[in-house]
């Protein structure tokens, strides 16, 4: 299976989440499972609830939800994600979202 959310995987690993790219977990009990190569994924929260994310959910939203579920959401990181998302939206609006590496940047 080819995972289509490498940015989320890398960011969670950098934040101390462990496991395989298909299922990363945090000591708090939060866990992210990537269900398919299309980008669908599930977030299991420590409260035992589960959040399903469709493939068209932006990576920044999935990442913010994971960090929030684990109690790791830092306001400084939110600002950085918003700035990055804004930049990528501008590229898309200009029709420049087809360059090599755009999937890694987003």
N, C-alpha and C positions, 0 to 999 in steps of 0.2 A: 504494500500500500504506500503510495506517495502522499505525504501529508502536505496540505496546501496552506498551512499557517505556520511557516518556519519562523516568522518574526515573533509570534506569540510564544512559541516554544523556546526560542533563544532568550527572550525577556524573562520568562518564568524561571528558566534554569539559572539565569543571572541573579534572580531574586531568591534563590535557594530551593526552588521546587526540584524534585527528583523523580526518577522513573524513566520510562521510555518516551520518545516523542508522541506515541499513540496514547499514553496515559501518564500525565505528570501529577504529582501530589505534593502537598505542603504539610508540615507537621501539625498544622491547625486542624486538619481533616478535610480541607478543600482539595478537590481533584478535578482535573480537566481531561476529558477523554475526547480525542478526535475520532469521529465516527466514520468518516469516509474521506476519500481523496478530493471531494468537492468542497470541503471546508466546514461541513456540519460538525458541531461539537456539543458536548454536554458538560456543564459545570455542576459538580456535586458540592454543595455547601456544607459547612460543619453543622448546620442546623438540620441536616438530613433532607433539605429541599434540593431539587434539581432544576437547573435552568438550561433550556435547549436553545442553542444559537443556530440559526439557518446560515447557509453558506454566504448569503449576502450581508451578513452582519459584519461591520468593519472590525478589523483586528484590534483597533484601539478600544472598542467597546468590550470585546471579549477579554482583552488584557486588563482593563480597568475593573471589570466584574470579578475576575480571578483574584486580583490584588485586594479588592475590597472584601471578598469572601474570606481571605486569609488574614485580614487585618493589616495589610501591607500598603494600602493606598496612601501615597504621599502626595500632597497638593502640588509639590514641585514637578512630580512626574506627570500629573494630569495636565499641567500647563505645557509641558514639552510634547505630550501626545496631541494636544489640541493644535499646537503650532505645526507639527508634522502633518496632521490631518488637513489643516487649512492649506498648506503648501501642496499636498498631493491633490486636493480638490481643485486648486487653481490649474495644475497641470492637466487634469482630466477635462476641465472646462475649456482649456485651450487646445484639446485634442492631442496632447502630448503624453498620454498615459500608455503608449505602446512601445516605449523604449526598453531595451534589455535591462533588467534589474528593477523595473517598477514593482514587481511582485515582492521583491526583497525589501524595497524601501517602504512599502505600504504595510 
